[in-house]
Amino acid sequence: MWYKLLFFVSIILIGSSLSSNLPFISGENKEAKIDSLFATWNGTDVAGGTVAVVREGEIVFSKAYGMASLEYGVPNRVETIYNLASVSKQFTAYGMVLLEQQGKLSLEDDVRKYLPDVPDFGERITIRQMLTHTSGLRSLHALLEMAGWRGDDRRSNADLRRFIANQKELNFPSGSEYLYCNTGYMFCADIIEQISGMSYESWMKENVFDPLGMSQSFCRRDINQVIPHVATSYYGPANNEFQKAVEYWAYVGSGNMHSTVADLSVWMKQFRQPNSAFKRLQENGILTNGDTIPYALGNIVSTHRGAKVIHHGGSIGGFRSFFLFFPEYDIGFIVLSNRSSGNAGGKAFQLAHLYLSDHLEPVSSSSPGQAEQSSSWEPSESDKTGMLGRYYSPELDTYYRIDWSSDDGYSLYHQRHGSRPVQGGQEDELRNPSFRFQLVRGKRNRIIGARASNGRVRNMWFEKVGEKYDPAKTRLK
């Protein structure tokens, strides 16, 4: 299933390719066709973004659409700065490779060598595993959401370290699976600080951005800092209206690098004839069973319609970003947006189809997979009372409560999320589209707790403690 998730961009773009009679479109024909791709971004009443096409290391097309600030009527420009979100990961990975080349660490080192407050889970978690999302660590946003944090709560590297220190289990044995995880990249930023004695922001500027000539790029964790020419991000549009995205992203390593299309073209240029460090960034992860995965070090290295591609997307608040390079054709596409509906990845691939339609293999047809079988578990009469009550997680220091009413059925209550409806899924399971609560039974079939999952957190233990509980007496099953 995870292979399908990694290739979701290609799947959703089937049928979106636009044809061209020229190998590389040019002139007025080029700009008109590109403008048509970004028509919904264009106007004085919509947020939009900035686009660049990089051919043989040089920008051959760049254009801005829509507004950088709807409040103050400031348009996006090709010089506008955007939050790159997870496109930042390849820069953190590059930093780790540089430190390895300097002899200051090895990608095979255990994270606890540098961050001893990370719990001992009984197995090594290597830097490489964190960079390829195979560490098994629980991911920042999903972890804090399960702990009761709301989407607009400020979160930082220190918050993550505090929560991880209480974890007793991994999502899976390290190295055995791929599951996208921001935690590992935040830890890599902390390792850079531990080794260098500098802030991550300063180290990246001194060792990455300045040497490459990326003068408009920086990492930012102070969300109150005022920086000129940075776009405001917006959710929407919904019902023809945009909403300003509240900035809560006070962390670095996994995101929050800011840049322009011009600076990203400089970065893309390094993949044309890559030195040893940029070659390392293309090393695909390998699982403990020997399988190779598409995710490399901060990039996805795979194929699209028969051509090798190096790419990564990003999403935070209303910012959307995508970096896409075709090394065999020496052409790349950068799409940066300040609207949540920007579909930066989709637009980047559509641009690629415009320029490379005569070079890419036709879209292959595939039969749809069989739909997953669903079921609706109905608790017995004894379970209806046995499952109600409070469930406490010592790893998160939080609780959920299962309630029932004749009008609304079952619900899960958290003091910060309120009540959320749940329904029976598989046996002993309560779930909604984003959350699964799997009940656990003990002696005499009595419900003693539950394992909670929400995507990037799996099987978090919650002990059933009734209406009154003593956290000191809880135990991990």
Disulfide bonds with the S-S distance in Angstrom:
none
